[in-house]
Amino acid sequence: DDNARNQMAERANGGRTVPQIFINNQHIGGCDELYDLDGKGQLESLLTQAAG
């Protein structure tokens, strides 16, 4: 639905590719950004924080 897609793009700072990844309500970006965080050693801490 167009309304849901527009809301998602707004929440994702204009990102329209899928998937748009959020961790703990923080916009990460797409798959490339997720792999970049992992390569920098930052992904695990984000996931650990989200798991609480």
mmCIF file as Biopython writes it, N, C-alpha, C and O atoms, coordinates in Angstrom:
data_model
#
loop_
_atom_site.group_PDB
_atom_site.id
_atom_site.type_symbol
_atom_site.label_atom_id
_atom_site.label_alt_id
_atom_site.label_comp_id
_atom_site.label_asym_id
_atom_site.label_entity_id
_atom_site.label_seq_id
_atom_site.pdbx_PDB_ins_code
_atom_site.Cartn_x
_atom_site.Cartn_y
_atom_site.Cartn_z
_atom_site.occupancy
_atom_site.B_iso_or_equiv
_atom_site.auth_seq_id
_atom_site.auth_asym_id
_atom_site.pdbx_PDB_model_num
ATOM 1   N N  . ASP A ? 1  ? 0.831  -1.176 0.000  1.0 0.0 1  A 1 
ATOM 2   C CA . ASP A ? 1  ? 0.000  0.000  0.000  1.0 0.0 1  A 1 
ATOM 3   C C  . ASP A ? 1  ? 0.880  1.247  0.000  1.0 0.0 1  A 1 
ATOM 4   O O  . ASP A ? 1  ? 1.895  1.316  0.694  1.0 0.0 1  A 1 
ATOM 5   N N  . ASP A ? 2  ? 0.469  2.214  -0.786 1.0 0.0 2  A 1 
ATOM 6   C CA . ASP A ? 2  ? 1.290  3.420  -0.975 1.0 0.0 2  A 1 
ATOM 7   C C  . ASP A ? 2  ? 1.528  4.183  0.314  1.0 0.0 2  A 1 
ATOM 8   O O  . ASP A ? 2  ? 2.630  4.681  0.544  1.0 0.0 2  A 1 
ATOM 9   N N  . ASN A ? 3  ? 0.514  4.280  1.155  1.0 0.0 3  A 1 
ATOM 10  C CA . ASN A ? 3  ? 0.661  5.009  2.413  1.0 0.0 3  A 1 
ATOM 11  C C  . ASN A ? 3  ? 1.705  4.344  3.310  1.0 0.0 3  A 1 
ATOM 12  O O  . ASN A ? 3  ? 2.558  5.027  3.877  1.0 0.0 3  A 1 
ATOM 13  N N  . ALA A ? 4  ? 1.645  3.040  3.440  1.0 0.0 4  A 1 
ATOM 14  C CA . ALA A ? 4  ? 2.612  2.307  4.270  1.0 0.0 4  A 1 
ATOM 15  C C  . ALA A ? 4  ? 4.021  2.450  3.699  1.0 0.0 4  A 1 
ATOM 16  O O  . ALA A ? 4  ? 4.982  2.618  4.450  1.0 0.0 4  A 1 
ATOM 17  N N  . ARG A ? 5  ? 4.144  2.385  2.382  1.0 0.0 5  A 1 
ATOM 18  C CA . ARG A ? 5  ? 5.452  2.525  1.737  1.0 0.0 5  A 1 
ATOM 19  C C  . ARG A ? 5  ? 6.022  3.925  1.979  1.0 0.0 5  A 1 
ATOM 20  O O  . ARG A ? 5  ? 7.214  4.071  2.250  1.0 0.0 5  A 1 
ATOM 21  N N  . ASN A ? 6  ? 5.183  4.944  1.883  1.0 0.0 6  A 1 
ATOM 22  C CA . ASN A ? 6  ? 5.637  6.313  2.127  1.0 0.0 6  A 1 
ATOM 23  C C  . ASN A ? 6  ? 6.040  6.518  3.580  1.0 0.0 6  A 1 
ATOM 24  O O  . ASN A ? 6  ? 7.022  7.206  3.858  1.0 0.0 6  A 1 
ATOM 25  N N  . GLN A ? 7  ? 5.295  5.931  4.506  1.0 0.0 7  A 1 
ATOM 26  C CA . GLN A ? 7  ? 5.651  6.024  5.928  1.0 0.0 7  A 1 
ATOM 27  C C  . GLN A ? 7  ? 6.999  5.351  6.176  1.0 0.0 7  A 1 
ATOM 28  O O  . GLN A ? 7  ? 7.827  5.873  6.924  1.0 0.0 7  A 1 
ATOM 29  N N  . MET A ? 8  ? 7.217  4.211  5.560  1.0 0.0 8  A 1 
ATOM 30  C CA . MET A ? 8  ? 8.475  3.489  5.736  1.0 0.0 8  A 1 
ATOM 31  C C  . MET A ? 8  ? 9.638  4.287  5.152  1.0 0.0 8  A 1 
ATOM 32  O O  . MET A ? 8  ? 10.705 4.355  5.762  1.0 0.0 8  A 1 
ATOM 33  N N  . ALA A ? 9  ? 9.450  4.885  3.993  1.0 0.0 9  A 1 
ATOM 34  C CA . ALA A ? 9  ? 10.505 5.690  3.377  1.0 0.0 9  A 1 
ATOM 35  C C  . ALA A ? 9  ? 10.842 6.889  4.251  1.0 0.0 9  A 1 
ATOM 36  O O  . ALA A ? 9  ? 12.008 7.263  4.381  1.0 0.0 9  A 1 
ATOM 37  N N  . GLU A ? 10 ? 9.820  7.487  4.847  1.0 0.0 10 A 1 
ATOM 38  C CA . GLU A ? 10 ? 10.064 8.616  5.747  1.0 0.0 10 A 1 
ATOM 39  C C  . GLU A ? 10 ? 10.863 8.161  6.963  1.0 0.0 10 A 1 
ATOM 40  O O  . GLU A ? 10 ? 11.818 8.822  7.372  1.0 0.0 10 A 1 
ATOM 41  N N  . ARG A ? 11 ? 10.472 7.048  7.528  1.0 0.0 11 A 1 
ATOM 42  C CA . ARG A ? 11 ? 11.162 6.510  8.704  1.0 0.0 11 A 1 
ATOM 43  C C  . ARG A ? 11 ? 12.596 6.104  8.375  1.0 0.0 11 A 1 
ATOM 44  O O  . ARG A ? 11 ? 13.478 6.168  9.231  1.0 0.0 11 A 1 
ATOM 45  N N  . ALA A ? 12 ? 12.824 5.687  7.136  1.0 0.0 12 A 1 
ATOM 46  C CA . ALA A ? 12 ? 14.143 5.221  6.697  1.0 0.0 12 A 1 
ATOM 47  C C  . ALA A ? 12 ? 14.940 6.338  6.025  1.0 0.0 12 A 1 
ATOM 48  O O  . ALA A ? 12 ? 15.834 6.076  5.220  1.0 0.0 12 A 1 
ATOM 49  N N  . ASN A ? 13 ? 14.612 7.570  6.360  1.0 0.0 13 A 1 
ATOM 50  C CA . ASN A ? 13 ? 15.334 8.728  5.807  1.0 0.0 13 A 1 
ATOM 51  C C  . ASN A ? 13 ? 15.365 8.717  4.282  1.0 0.0 13 A 1 
ATOM 52  O O  . ASN A ? 13 ? 16.386 9.040  3.675  1.0 0.0 13 A 1 
ATOM 53  N N  . GLY A ? 14 ? 14.254 8.348  3.669  1.0 0.0 14 A 1 
ATOM 54  C CA . GLY A ? 14 ? 14.137 8.362  2.214  1.0 0.0 14 A 1 
ATOM 55  C C  . GLY A ? 14 ? 14.534 7.067  1.534  1.0 0.0 14 A 1 
ATOM 56  O O  . GLY A ? 14 ? 14.352 6.926  0.325  1.0 0.0 14 A 1 
ATOM 57  N N  . GLY A ? 15 ? 15.071 6.119  2.284  1.0 0.0 15 A 1 
ATOM 58  C CA . GLY A ? 15 ? 15.477 4.845  1.692  1.0 0.0 15 A 1 
ATOM 59  C C  . GLY A ? 15 ? 14.279 4.073  1.173  1.0 0.0 15 A 1 
ATOM 60  O O  . GLY A ? 15 ? 13.295 3.895  1.891  1.0 0.0 15 A 1 
ATOM 61  N N  . ARG A ? 16 ? 14.352 3.616  -0.060 1.0 0.0 16 A 1 
ATOM 62  C CA . ARG A ? 16 ? 13.235 2.883  -0.644 1.0 0.0 16 A 1 
ATOM 63  C C  . ARG A ? 16 ? 13.617 1.469  -1.065 1.0 0.0 16 A 1 
ATOM 64  O O  . ARG A ? 16 ? 12.756 0.696  -1.486 1.0 0.0 16 A 1 
ATOM 65  N N  . THR A ? 17 ? 14.894 1.125  -0.957 1.0 0.0 17 A 1 
ATOM 66  C CA . THR A ? 17 ? 15.271 -0.245 -1.289 1.0 0.0 17 A 1 
ATOM 67  C C  . THR A ? 17 ? 14.874 -1.149 -0.132 1.0 0.0 17 A 1 
ATOM 68  O O  . THR A ? 17 ? 14.731 -0.696 1.004  1.0 0.0 17 A 1 
ATOM 69  N N  . VAL A ? 18 ? 14.702 -2.405 -0.425 1.0 0.0 18 A 1 
ATOM 70  C CA . VAL A ? 18 ? 14.350 -3.355 0.627  1.0 0.0 18 A 1 
ATOM 71  C C  . VAL A ? 18 ? 15.446 -4.394 0.747  1.0 0.0 18 A 1 
ATOM 72  O O  . VAL A ? 18 ? 16.049 -4.758 -0.263 1.0 0.0 18 A 1 
ATOM 73  N N  . PRO A ? 19 ? 15.718 -4.872 1.916  1.0 0.0 19 A 1 
ATOM 74  C CA . PRO A ? 19 ? 15.082 -4.456 3.168  1.0 0.0 19 A 1 
ATOM 75  C C  . PRO A ? 19 ? 15.721 -3.185 3.724  1.0 0.0 19 A 1 
ATOM 76  O O  . PRO A ? 19 ? 16.896 -2.913 3.477  1.0 0.0 19 A 1 
ATOM 77  N N  . GLN A ? 20 ? 14.950 -2.424 4.466  1.0 0.0 20 A 1 
ATOM 78  C CA . GLN A ? 20 ? 15.467 -1.339 5.291  1.0 0.0 20 A 1 
ATOM 79  C C  . GLN A ? 20 ? 15.540 -1.922 6.694  1.0 0.0 20 A 1 
ATOM 80  O O  . GLN A ? 20 ? 14.535 -2.394 7.225  1.0 0.0 20 A 1 
ATOM 81  N N  . ILE A ? 21 ? 16.704 -1.893 7.285  1.0 0.0 21 A 1 
ATOM 82  C CA . ILE A ? 21 ? 16.960 -2.605 8.536  1.0 0.0 21 A 1 
ATOM 83  C C  . ILE A ? 21 ? 16.963 -1.631 9.705  1.0 0.0 21 A 1 
ATOM 84  O O  . ILE A ? 21 ? 17.608 -0.582 9.669  1.0 0.0 21 A 1 
ATOM 85  N N  . PHE A ? 22 ? 16.225 -2.009 10.737 1.0 0.0 22 A 1 
ATOM 86  C CA . PHE A ? 22 ? 16.173 -1.251 11.982 1.0 0.0 22 A 1 
ATOM 87  C C  . PHE A ? 22 ? 16.600 -2.177 13.105 1.0 0.0 22 A 1 
ATOM 88  O O  . PHE A ? 22 ? 16.171 -3.330 13.160 1.0 0.0 22 A 1 
ATOM 89  N N  . ILE A ? 23 ? 17.439 -1.684 13.996 1.0 0.0 23 A 1 
ATOM 90  C CA . ILE A ? 23 ? 17.822 -2.437 15.186 1.0 0.0 23 A 1 
ATOM 91  C C  . ILE A ? 23 ? 17.520 -1.551 16.375 1.0 0.0 23 A 1 
ATOM 92  O O  . ILE A ? 23 ? 18.047 -0.445 16.494 1.0 0.0 23 A 1 
ATOM 93  N N  . ASN A ? 24 ? 16.659 -2.052 17.263 1.0 0.0 24 A 1 
ATOM 94  C CA . ASN A ? 24 ? 16.278 -1.296 18.458 1.0 0.0 24 A 1 
ATOM 95  C C  . ASN A ? 24 ? 15.730 0.077  18.061 1.0 0.0 24 A 1 
ATOM 96  O O  . ASN A ? 24 ? 16.049 1.093  18.679 1.0 0.0 24 A 1 
ATOM 97  N N  . ASN A ? 25 ? 14.900 0.083  17.019 1.0 0.0 25 A 1 
ATOM 98  C CA . ASN A ? 25 ? 14.238 1.279  16.495 1.0 0.0 25 A 1 
ATOM 99  C C  . ASN A ? 25 ? 15.217 2.296  15.898 1.0 0.0 25 A 1 
ATOM 100 O O  . ASN A ? 25 ? 14.847 3.450  15.683 1.0 0.0 25 A 1 
ATOM 101 N N  . GLN A ? 26 ? 16.452 1.885  15.629 1.0 0.0 26 A 1 
ATOM 102 C CA . GLN A ? 26 ? 17.460 2.746  14.997 1.0 0.0 26 A 1 
ATOM 103 C C  . GLN A ? 26 ? 17.623 2.304  13.547 1.0 0.0 26 A 1 
ATOM 104 O O  . GLN A ? 26 ? 17.868 1.129  13.275 1.0 0.0 26 A 1 
ATOM 105 N N  . HIS A ? 27 ? 17.488 3.243  12.623 1.0 0.0 27 A 1 
ATOM 106 C CA . HIS A ? 27 ? 17.631 2.910  11.211 1.0 0.0 27 A 1 
ATOM 107 C C  . HIS A ? 27 ? 19.092 2.606  10.895 1.0 0.0 27 A 1 
ATOM 108 O O  . HIS A ? 27 ? 19.973 3.435  11.121 1.0 0.0 27 A 1 
ATOM 109 N N  . ILE A ? 28 ? 19.336 1.412  10.371 1.0 0.0 28 A 1 
ATOM 110 C CA . ILE A ? 28 ? 20.683 0.975  10.010 1.0 0.0 28 A 1 
ATOM 111 C C  . ILE A ? 28 ? 20.941 1.243  8.534  1.0 0.0 28 A 1 
ATOM 112 O O  . ILE A ? 28 ? 22.036 1.659  8.157  1.0 0.0 28 A 1 
ATOM 113 N N  . GLY A ? 29 ? 19.954 1.012  7.717  1.0 0.0 29 A 1 
ATOM 114 C CA . GLY A ? 29 ? 20.085 1.164  6.266  1.0 0.0 29 A 1 
ATOM 115 C C  . GLY A ? 29 ? 19.725 -0.147 5.600  1.0 0.0 29 A 1 
ATOM 116 O O  . GLY A ? 29 ? 18.845 -0.870 6.066  1.0 0.0 29 A 1 
ATOM 117 N N  . GLY A ? 30 ? 20.401 -0.448 4.517  1.0 0.0 30 A 1 
ATOM 118 C CA . GLY A ? 30 ? 20.151 -1.683 3.791  1.0 0.0 30 A 1 
ATOM 119 C C  . GLY A ? 30 ? 21.181 -2.748 4.118  1.0 0.0 30 A 1 
ATOM 120 O O  . GLY A ? 30 ? 21.923 -2.649 5.095  1.0 0.0 30 A 1 
ATOM 121 N N  . CYS A ? 31 ? 21.203 -3.749 3.288  1.0 0.0 31 A 1 
ATOM 122 C CA . CYS A ? 31 ? 22.101 -4.886 3.496  1.0 0.0 31 A 1 
ATOM 123 C C  . CYS A ? 31 ? 23.570 -4.465 3.478  1.0 0.0 31 A 1 
ATOM 124 O O  . CYS A ? 31 ? 24.364 -4.946 4.285  1.0 0.0 31 A 1 
ATOM 125 N N  . ASP A ? 32 ? 23.929 -3.570 2.561  1.0 0.0 32 A 1 
ATOM 126 C CA . ASP A ? 32 ? 25.329 -3.127 2.485  1.0 0.0 32 A 1 
ATOM 127 C C  . ASP A ? 32 ? 25.767 -2.463 3.784  1.0 0.0 32 A 1 
ATOM 128 O O  . ASP A ? 32 ? 26.876 -2.702 4.263  1.0 0.0 32 A 1 
ATOM 129 N N  . GLU A ? 33 ? 24.904 -1.633 4.353  1.0 0.0 33 A 1 
ATOM 130 C CA . GLU A ? 33 ? 25.238 -0.958 5.606  1.0 0.0 33 A 1 
ATOM 131 C C  . GLU A ? 33 ? 25.342 -1.948 6.760  1.0 0.0 33 A 1 
ATOM 132 O O  . GLU A ? 33 ? 26.176 -1.787 7.652  1.0 0.0 33 A 1 
ATOM 133 N N  . LEU A ? 34 ? 24.493 -2.972 6.740  1.0 0.0 34 A 1 
ATOM 134 C CA . LEU A ? 34 ? 24.550 -4.004 7.772  1.0 0.0 34 A 1 
ATOM 135 C C  . LEU A ? 34 ? 25.883 -4.750 7.707  1.0 0.0 34 A 1 
ATOM 136 O O  . LEU A ? 34 ? 26.529 -4.970 8.732  1.0 0.0 34 A 1 
ATOM 137 N N  . TYR A ? 35 ? 26.291 -5.138 6.493  1.0 0.0 35 A 1 
ATOM 138 C CA . TYR A ? 35 ? 27.577 -5.815 6.335  1.0 0.0 35 A 1 
ATOM 139 C C  . TYR A ? 35 ? 28.740 -4.903 6.721  1.0 0.0 35 A 1 
ATOM 140 O O  . TYR A ? 35 ? 29.740 -5.364 7.272  1.0 0.0 35 A 1 
ATOM 141 N N  . ASP A ? 36 ? 28.607 -3.613 6.430  1.0 0.0 36 A 1 
ATOM 142 C CA . ASP A ? 36 ? 29.645 -2.655 6.797  1.0 0.0 36 A 1 
ATOM 143 C C  . ASP A ? 36 ? 29.796 -2.586 8.316  1.0 0.0 36 A 1 
ATOM 144 O O  . ASP A ? 36 ? 30.915 -2.593 8.829  1.0 0.0 36 A 1 
ATOM 145 N N  . LEU A ? 37 ? 28.679 -2.519 9.033  1.0 0.0 37 A 1 
ATOM 146 C CA . LEU A ? 37 ? 28.737 -2.512 10.501 1.0 0.0 37 A 1 
ATOM 147 C C  . LEU A ? 37 ? 29.396 -3.781 11.028 1.0 0.0 37 A 1 
ATOM 148 O O  . LEU A ? 37 ? 30.201 -3.735 11.957 1.0 0.0 37 A 1 
ATOM 149 N N  . ASP A ? 38 ? 29.047 -4.911 10.426 1.0 0.0 38 A 1 
ATOM 150 C CA . ASP A ? 38 ? 29.632 -6.178 10.850 1.0 0.0 38 A 1 
ATOM 151 C C  . ASP A ? 38 ? 31.139 -6.178 10.600 1.0 0.0 38 A 1 
ATOM 152 O O  . ASP A ? 38 ? 31.912 -6.610 11.455 1.0 0.0 38 A 1 
ATOM 153 N N  . GLY A ? 39 ? 31.552 -5.698 9.439  1.0 0.0 39 A 1 
ATOM 154 C CA . GLY A ? 39 ? 32.971 -5.647 9.104  1.0 0.0 39 A 1 
ATOM 155 C C  . GLY A ? 39 ? 33.771 -4.740 10.023 1.0 0.0 39 A 1 
ATOM 156 O O  . GLY A ? 39 ? 34.959 -4.967 10.250 1.0 0.0 39 A 1 
ATOM 157 N N  . LYS A ? 40 ? 33.115 -3.709 10.552 1.0 0.0 40 A 1 
ATOM 158 C CA . LYS A ? 40 ? 33.770 -2.781 11.481 1.0 0.0 40 A 1 
ATOM 159 C C  . LYS A ? 40 ? 33.699 -3.262 12.926 1.0 0.0 40 A 1 
ATOM 160 O O  . LYS A ? 40 ? 34.225 -2.614 13.831 1.0 0.0 40 A 1 
ATOM 161 N N  . GLY A ? 41 ? 33.039 -4.413 13.137 1.0 0.0 41 A 1 
ATOM 162 C CA . GLY A ? 41 ? 32.919 -4.954 14.486 1.0 0.0 41 A 1 
ATOM 163 C C  . GLY A ? 41 ? 31.889 -4.243 15.347 1.0 0.0 41 A 1 
ATOM 164 O O  . GLY A ? 41 ? 31.948 -4.327 16.574 1.0 0.0 41 A 1 
ATOM 165 N N  . GLN A ? 42 ? 30.938 -3.540 14.723 1.0 0.0 42 A 1 
ATOM 166 C CA . GLN A ? 42 ? 29.947 -2.772 15.471 1.0 0.0 42 A 1 
ATOM 167 C C  . GLN A ? 42 ? 28.583 -3.448 15.547 1.0 0.0 42 A 1 
ATOM 168 O O  . GLN A ? 42 ? 27.756 -3.069 16.376 1.0 0.0 42 A 1 
ATOM 169 N N  . LEU A ? 43 ? 28.338 -4.422 14.713 1.0 0.0 43 A 1 
ATOM 170 C CA . LEU A ? 43 ? 27.017 -5.044 14.651 1.0 0.0 43 A 1 
ATOM 171 C C  . LEU A ? 43 ? 26.688 -5.812 15.918 1.0 0.0 43 A 1 
ATOM 172 O O  . LEU A ? 43 ? 25.582 -5.696 16.444 1.0 0.0 43 A 1 
ATOM 173 N N  . GLU A ? 44 ? 27.624 -6.585 16.408 1.0 0.0 44 A 1 
ATOM 174 C CA . GLU A ? 44 ? 27.355 -7.417 17.584 1.0 0.0 44 A 1 
ATOM 175 C C  . GLU A ? 44 ? 26.923 -6.582 18.784 1.0 0.0 44 A 1 
ATOM 176 O O  . GLU A ? 44 ? 26.005 -6.971 19.506 1.0 0.0 44 A 1 
ATOM 177 N N  . SER A ? 45 ? 27.571 -5.442 19.007 1.0 0.0 45 A 1 
ATOM 178 C CA . SER A ? 45 ? 27.195 -4.618 20.159 1.0 0.0 45 A 1 
ATOM 179 C C  . SER A ? 45 ? 25.797 -4.034 19.983 1.0 0.0 45 A 1 
ATOM 180 O O  . SER A ? 45 ? 25.053 -3.922 20.957 1.0 0.0 45 A 1 
ATOM 181 N N  . LEU A ? 46 ? 25.424 -3.660 18.751 1.0 0.0 46 A 1 
ATOM 182 C CA . LEU A ? 46 ? 24.065 -3.170 18.510 1.0 0.0 46 A 1 
ATOM 183 C C  . LEU A ? 46 ? 23.035 -4.252 18.810 1.0 0.0 46 A 1 
ATOM 184 O O  . LEU A ? 46 ? 22.003 -3.988 19.427 1.0 0.0 46 A 1 
ATOM 185 N N  . LEU A ? 47 ? 23.326 -5.468 18.368 1.0 0.0 47 A 1 
ATOM 186 C CA . LEU A ? 47 ? 22.397 -6.574 18.604 1.0 0.0 47 A 1 
ATOM 187 C C  . LEU A ? 47 ? 22.327 -6.935 20.083 1.0 0.0 47 A 1 
ATOM 188 O O  . LEU A ? 47 ? 21.254 -7.254 20.594 1.0 0.0 47 A 1 
ATOM 189 N N  . THR A ? 48 ? 23.458 -6.887 20.770 1.0 0.0 48 A 1 
ATOM 190 C CA . THR A ? 48 ? 23.486 -7.183 22.203 1.0 0.0 48 A 1 
ATOM 191 C C  . THR A ? 48 ? 22.671 -6.153 22.971 1.0 0.0 48 A 1 
ATOM 192 O O  . THR A ? 48 ? 21.911 -6.508 23.872 1.0 0.0 48 A 1 
ATOM 193 N N  . GLN A ? 49 ? 22.824 -4.878 22.621 1.0 0.0 49 A 1 
ATOM 194 C CA . GLN A ? 49 ? 22.047 -3.821 23.273 1.0 0.0 49 A 1 
ATOM 195 C C  . GLN A ? 49 ? 20.559 -4.006 23.016 1.0 0.0 49 A 1 
ATOM 196 O O  . GLN A ? 49 ? 19.742 -3.816 23.918 1.0 0.0 49 A 1 
ATOM 197 N N  . ALA A ? 50 ? 20.206 -4.376 21.795 1.0 0.0 50 A 1 
ATOM 198 C CA . ALA A ? 50 ? 18.801 -4.560 21.445 1.0 0.0 50 A 1 
ATOM 199 C C  . ALA A ? 50 ? 18.190 -5.736 22.198 1.0 0.0 50 A 1 
ATOM 200 O O  . ALA A ? 50 ? 17.008 -5.715 22.540 1.0 0.0 50 A 1 
ATOM 201 N N  . ALA A ? 51 ? 19.001 -6.766 22.457 1.0 0.0 51 A 1 
ATOM 202 C CA . ALA A ? 51 ? 18.507 -7.944 23.174 1.0 0.0 51 A 1 
ATOM 203 C C  . ALA A ? 51 ? 18.299 -7.646 24.651 1.0 0.0 51 A 1 
ATOM 204 O O  . ALA A ? 51 ? 17.570 -8.354 25.345 1.0 0.0 51 A 1 
ATOM 205 N N  . GLY A ? 52 ? 18.955 -6.579 25.121 1.0 0.0 52 A 1 
ATOM 206 C CA . GLY A ? 52 ? 18.756 -6.080 26.465 1.0 0.0 52 A 1 
ATOM 207 C C  . GLY A ? 52 ? 19.345 -6.895 27.528 1.0 0.0 52 A 1 
ATOM 208 O O  . GLY A ? 52 ? 19.228 -6.553 28.705 1.0 0.0 52 A 1 
#
